[in-house]
């Protein structure tokens, strides 16, 4: 699978590596690091060794992808887990307010609608051209669809059992060499149910902080994780929503930066729009298209002239194995259904 991905996306992978290394260099130079790429690669190297020991299959696939795309595995790994590796390399230095992030939500089953999830994926505006959907049909593991950037492991995805995995970025002090968040998602997507997937993330030697979202036809759970701590929030009677600031008090105390206005506004808007719990795919697309708060809205557009844009949107219904995605914002991207070949 890795060879096929590397061959099919060789040019885009090479361009992504170059683009994201430049992003990482700028990030570290702004924080006072002189030999920025050397520092960044050393942080990536320490994490890559953790991946090799923790998930042999994941490491093997990534190595094959890098080889077929003719890029160093160290660079592909480091740009795959960009936010984790740069947080380790920067030693959690803070300057200004980083306004990256995503908006994620999980809505419980209602009398007329099944459990449904969705999220926007907001990061560097230059990443949008690299967004891809990858269909994997491994011999001994579940069939999966994942949305990510060219050549990298799973970011958001669903497997043939209806297991959904998603994530948003948070920044909490204590980042250290460990397994990157995309590798955790990639490994979790080989499980059959949300509890097993959540166990993968909880027990992984995590490199840095993220929220993780897992659901299957029977329920779901969100984890707010630092490198050292896991806060579990099971889906019960009200929707779960999180953007890019911590909700756990201990994590708030340890945050690298304060909650940004964008993260706060997106959390409040999504919470209010989902409060009645009556949600279907069309309603989620409308919510993800929201521009009620201008540049602080859920839908983040290039004309806002911010470093971050909405690069992709995803919606999942585990019970029917429905997985829809679009590149770009919900109201401008072309929505496609990522269908499964194997029976349930």
C-alpha positions in Angstrom: 0.0 0.0 0.0 2.8 2.4 0.9 4.5 1.8 -2.5 1.2 2.5 -4.3 0.6 5.7 -2.5 4.2 6.9 -3.0 4.1 6.1 -6.7 0.7 7.7 -7.3 1.3 10.9 -5.4 5.1 11.3 -5.9 5.1 14.8 -7.1 2.6 16.0 -4.5 4.5 14.3 -1.7 7.7 15.9 -2.7 6.1 19.3 -2.9 4.4 18.8 0.4 7.7 17.9 2.1 9.3 21.0 0.8 6.4 23.2 1.7 6.0 22.0 5.2 9.7 22.0 6.0 9.6 25.6 5.1 6.7 26.2 7.4 8.5 24.4 10.3 11.7 26.4 9.6 9.8 29.7 9.8 8.0 28.5 13.0 11.3 27.7 14.8 13.1 30.8 13.5 10.4 33.0 14.9 11.1 31.4 18.3 14.8 32.1 18.1 16.3 28.9 16.7 19.1 29.4 14.3 19.7 26.0 12.7 16.0 25.5 12.6 15.8 22.5 10.2 18.5 20.6 12.0 16.6 21.1 15.3 13.3 20.1 13.6 14.8 16.9 12.0 16.3 15.8 15.3 13.0 16.0 17.0 11.4 14.1 14.1 14.2 11.4 14.3 13.5 10.7 17.9 9.7 10.3 17.2 10.3 8.1 14.2 12.2 5.6 16.3 9.2 5.5 18.7 6.9 4.7 15.8 9.2 1.9 14.6 9.0 0.3 18.0 5.3 1.0 18.6 3.7 0.2 15.3 5.7 -2.0 12.9 3.0 -2.0 10.2 2.6 1.7 10.3 6.3 2.3 10.1 6.6 -0.2 7.2 3.9 1.5 5.2 5.4 5.0 5.7 8.9 3.8 4.8 7.5 2.3 1.6 5.6 5.5 0.8 8.8 7.6 1.3 10.9 5.3 -0.8 8.4 5.2 -3.7 8.0 9.0 -3.6 11.8 9.4 -3.4 11.8 11.5 -0.2 13.7 10.7 3.0 11.5 8.9 5.5 12.6 11.2 8.2 11.3 14.3 6.3 8.1 12.6 5.4 7.5 11.5 9.0 8.4 14.9 10.4 6.0 16.8 8.0 3.3 14.3 8.6 3.2 15.0 12.3 4.1 18.7 11.8 2.4 20.1 14.9 3.8 17.5 17.2 7.4 17.6 15.9 7.6 21.4 15.9 6.1 21.5 19.5 8.9 19.2 20.6 11.6 21.1 18.7 10.4 24.5 20.0 10.4 23.3 23.6 6.9 24.7 23.9 8.1 28.3 23.4 5.2 30.7 23.0 5.1 33.9 20.9 1.8 35.5 20.2 -1.4 33.6 19.7 -1.3 30.7 17.2 -4.7 30.6 15.5 -4.6 27.2 13.9 -7.2 24.6 14.5 -10.4 22.7 13.7 -14.0 22.4 14.9 -15.2 18.9 15.7 -18.5 17.6 17.0 -20.3 14.4 17.8 -24.1 14.2 18.1 -25.8 11.3 19.9 -28.5 9.1 18.3 -32.0 10.7 18.4 -35.4 9.2 17.8 -35.2 10.0 14.1 -31.5 10.2 13.4 -28.4 8.1 14.1 -25.2 9.1 15.8 -23.4 11.6 13.5 -20.0 13.3 13.5 -18.3 16.0 11.6 -15.3 18.3 11.6 -13.6 21.0 9.7 -9.9 20.6 9.2 -8.2 24.0 9.5 -4.5 24.5 9.2 -1.9 26.2 6.9 -3.6 27.8 4.0 -0.9 26.3 1.7 -1.9 22.8 2.6 -5.2 22.7 0.7 -3.8 21.5 -2.6 -2.3 18.5 -0.9 -5.6 17.2 0.7 -6.4 13.7 -0.5 -8.7 10.8 0.3 -6.9 7.4 0.6 -8.7 4.1 0.2 -6.9 1.2 1.7 -7.7 -2.5 1.3 -5.2 -4.4 3.5 -5.2 -8.2 3.5 -5.4 -8.7 7.2 -6.9 -5.5 8.6 -10.1 -3.5 8.0 -10.8 -1.6 4.8 -10.4 2.1 5.5 -10.9 5.5 4.0 -8.8 8.4 5.4 -8.6 12.1 4.6 -5.1 13.5 5.0 -2.4 15.2 3.0 -0.5 13.4 0.3 1.7 10.6 1.6 0.9 10.9 5.2 -1.0 8.5 7.6 -4.6 8.9 8.7 -5.9 12.2 10.0 -9.6 11.7 9.9 -11.1 8.4 8.7 -13.6 5.6 8.9 -13.2 1.8 8.5 -15.5 -1.0 7.2 -16.9 -1.5 10.8 -18.1 2.0 10.9 -15.4 3.2 13.3 -14.7 6.9 12.9 -11.5 8.6 14.0 -11.0 12.4 14.2 -8.7 14.9 15.9 -8.2 18.6 16.7 -5.0 20.3 17.8 -4.3 21.8 21.3 -1.0 22.9 22.7 -0.1 21.8 26.3 3.4 21.9 27.8 5.3 18.7 28.2 5.8 17.7 24.5 8.5 15.1 24.3 9.8 12.4 21.8 7.0 9.9 21.3 4.4 8.7 18.7 2.9 11.4 16.5 -0.9 11.9 16.4 -1.4 10.8 12.8 0.4 7.5 13.6 -2.0 7.1 16.6 -5.0 7.7 14.3 -3.6 5.3 11.7 -3.2 2.6 14.3 -6.6 3.2 15.9 -8.3 2.8 12.6 -7.3 -0.9 12.5 -9.7 -1.5 15.5 -13.3 -2.6 15.3 -15.0 -0.3 17.9 -14.6 3.1 19.6 -13.5 1.7 23.0 -10.6 -0.2 21.5 -9.6 2.8 19.4 -9.7 5.0 22.5 -7.5 2.5 24.3 -4.9 2.8 21.5 -4.7 6.6 22.0 -4.8 6.4 25.7 -2.0 3.9 26.0 0.2 5.2 23.2 3.5 7.0 24.1 2.1 10.3 22.8 4.4 13.0 21.7 2.2 16.0 22.3 -1.3 17.2 23.0 -4.4 16.6 20.8 -8.1 15.8 21.1 -9.1 12.4 19.7 -12.6 11.5 18.5 -13.8 7.9 18.2 -17.2 6.5 17.4 -18.9 3.4 16.1 -22.6 2.4 15.5 -23.1 1.9 19.2 -21.5 5.0 20.7 -18.6 7.3 21.0 -16.0 9.1 23.1 -13.8 12.1 22.9 -10.3 12.3 24.5 -8.5 15.5 25.5 -4.9 14.4 25.7 -1.6 15.9 26.6 1.5 13.9 26.3 1.1 12.7 29.9 -2.7 12.9 30.7 -5.9 11.6 29.2 -9.4 13.2 29.9 -12.2 11.0 28.6 -15.6 12.3 27.7 -18.1 9.6 26.7 -21.0 10.6 24.4 -24.2 10.7 26.4 -27.3 12.8 25.8 -25.9 16.1 24.5 -23.5 16.8 21.7 -19.7 16.9 22.3 -17.9 19.9 20.8 -14.3 21.1 20.9 -12.2 23.4 18.9 -8.5 24.2 19.8 -8.3 25.2 23.4 -8.4 22.9 26.4 -11.5 22.4 28.5 -9.9 20.4 31.3 -8.7 22.7 34.1 -5.3 21.0 34.5 -4.7 21.2 30.8 -5.7 24.9 30.8 -3.1 25.6 33.4 -0.5 23.9 31.3 -1.5 25.4 28.0 1.3 26.9 25.9 -0.9 29.7 24.8 -4.3 31.2 25.9 -7.5 30.3 24.0 -7.7 32.4 20.8 -10.8 34.4 20.0 -11.3 32.2 17.0 -11.3 29.0 19.0 -13.7 30.5 21.6 -16.1 31.8 19.0 -16.1 28.6 17.0 -16.8 26.5 20.2 -19.7 28.8 21.2 -21.2 28.9 17.7 -21.1 25.2 17.2 -22.4 24.4 20.7 -25.4 26.8 20.1 -26.1 25.4 16.6 -26.1 21.8 17.8 -28.0 22.4 21.1 -31.3 21.0 19.9 -29.6 17.7 18.8 -31.7 17.5 15.6 -29.0 17.0 13.0 -28.6 15.4 9.6 -25.9 15.6 6.9 -27.4 18.7 5.3 -27.6 20.5 8.7 -24.0 19.7 9.5 -22.9 21.1 6.1 -24.8 24.3 6.9 -23.2 24.5 10.4 -19.7 24.0 8.9 -20.5 26.7 6.4 -21.3 29.2 9.1 -19.9 32.7 8.7 -21.8 34.5 11.5 -18.6 35.7 13.2 -16.7 36.8 10.2 -13.0 35.7 10.3 -13.7 34.0 13.7 -16.3 31.8 12.2 -16.3 28.0 11.8 -15.9 28.4 8.1 -12.4 29.9 7.6 -11.8 31.4 4.1 -8.7 32.5 2.2 -10.1 36.1 1.9 -9.9 36.4 5.7 -6.1 36.8 5.1 -5.3 34.7 8.1 -2.6 32.0 8.1 -5.2 29.3 8.6 -8.0 28.3 6.3 -10.5 25.4 6.2 -8.7 22.9 4.1 -11.3 20.1 4.3 -14.6 19.0 5.9 -15.8 15.5 6.8 -19.1 14.0 8.0 -19.6 10.4 9.2 -22.6 8.2 10.2 -21.1 5.0 11.7 -24.3 3.0 11.6 -24.5 3.2 7.8 -20.8 3.5 7.1 -21.5 6.8 5.5 -18.4 9.0 5.0 -18.6 12.2 3.1 -15.7 14.7 2.6 -14.8 17.7 0.6 -11.5 19.6 -0.1 -11.9 23.2 1.1 -14.8 24.8 2.9 -18.2 23.1 3.2 -19.9 25.6 1.0 -17.3 25.8 -1.7 -15.7 22.3 -1.9 -17.2 19.4 -3.9 -18.6 16.9 -1.5 -18.0 13.2 -2.3 -19.0 10.0 -0.7 -16.2 7.7 0.1 -17.8 4.2 -0.3 -16.6 0.9 1.1 -16.1 -2.2 -1.1 -16.4 -4.9 1.5 -19.5 -5.9 3.3 -20.1 -5.1 6.9 
